[in-house]
């Protein structure tokens, strides 16, 4: 069967940071692992059950016209304990963008702004767990 959907899954999420080294350290502490790939001005982590890529890029490489304030789409990472995860993010210097919110059907979301101005979404998502269990 041919897949006609052009969106097959996200390949890399990119966050920009003016203090690239501080962002590298912050995400290393958050994830509990060092980046698997590093180049000057760029580091990349492979995270989670599907080895999703999170790239941290020195903001001097941001595309022209890129905003320096939080905004745009929010990528939500599944977490098993959303309240504990949000508390940890706040302890690490993130600020609340959208507090923990029950969305119905077992879905719970929250988003924070990391110390570098990037929006980081977290979510308890029962569908994610169902798909993971079915593999």
PyMOL commands that set and color helices and strands:
alter all, ss='L'
color gray80, all
select helices_A, chain A and resi 20-31+59-61+82-91+126-134
alter helices_A, ss='H'
color red, helices_A
select strands_A, chain A and resi 12-17+37-39+42-47+52-58+76-78+95-104+107-113+119-124
alter strands_A, ss='S'
color yellow, strands_A
deselect
rebuild
show_as cartoon
